């Protein structure tokens, strides 16, 4: 539904695709909001990381805002690792080495916002 700049997304109908970037293991992504729905500034993505899985260890020129919805794991920031769990919010500055890992028995699920 698009009306006066407002867009409602049924996330169940969005594609959940494997992350194929080198270094990713057991990770899927859904692009919830982005330029395709008229979002001019930020993209909202939904990640699912299987138990024992992880995102690539990487860095880039943009920041991340992350909110953990479910599960337990860790985030590596530069040379340190920090435990994360449901209800945690994480800010990853630009050009900082980072990686998200699932360490519990269930999936780690989080929202991640990045600038477009």
N, C-alpha and C positions, 0 to 999 in steps of 0.2 A: 504494500500500500504506500503510495507516494502522495503527499499532500502538503503544500506550503512549506517545503523543505524538511518535512518530517518523514522518517522511513522506519518502519517496523519490520524486523527480520524474524522469520520462523527458523530458528537455528537447527531444528530437526531436519529441515530440507536442504541445508548447506552441505557441501561435500566435505568429507573427512578423509584427507589424503595423506599417505606416508610422506614424511620429510626425507628427501633423497640426498640431502647435502652430505658431503663427506664428513664422517665422524658422528653422524646421528645414528642411534640404534633404538628401535622400538618406539618411535615418535610419530604421532599423527597431528595434523593441523587443520583447522577450519578457519577460513577467513570470514568473520562475521560482518564487519563493517569496513568499507574501504572506498576508493574512488568510484567503484561500480555502482554504489548506492548514493553517491553524491557527497560523501564525507570529504571535506576539503583539506583537513589538517592531519588527522590521525587515522590509523587502522587499528581495529580490534580483532585479535586472533585468539582462538581457543586451542590449547595444546593438550594432548593426552600422551603421557609417557608410561609405557608398560613397566611392571616391576623389573628392576635391573637395567632399564633403558636410560638413555641420556641424549640431550641435545649436543650438537657439535661444540667443542671448545673453540671459541672464536671471539672476534671483536670487530667493530665497525664504527662508522662516523655518527651514528644516531643513538639516542637513549632508548631504554625500555622502561615501561611501568608494568609491573606484574602483580597479579592478585591470585593467590593459591586458593582454589575452590575445594579441592579434595586431595587426600593422600599425604604422604610424607616423603621427604627427600632432602636434597641439599642443593645449594647454589655455590658454585665456585666463582669467586671474584678475585682476579689476579692470582696470587699464590695461596689464598686462604679459602677454606670451605666452611659454609655456614648451614646449620640445619634449617629446613623450612617445613611448614605444615599448613593445613587448612586454616585460613584466616590471616595468613601473613601477607604483607604487601612488601614488594621489593623494588627498589630503584637501581637500575644499572646505568651509570653515566656513559657517555660516548667514549669510544676508543679504550674501553676496559675489557680485558679478557674475562669471559664468563661462560658458564655451562650449568644447565639444570639436570639433576639426576633424581630418579625415583629409587627410594631405598626401602620402602615399605612392602607389604605383601599385596597391596592393591595398586591401582593406577594413580599416578600423580596428574592432576588436572589443574590447569591455570589459564587465566586470561592474560594476554600480553598486548599492550598498546605501544605502537611505534609511530613516529611521524611519517607522513607520506612524502 
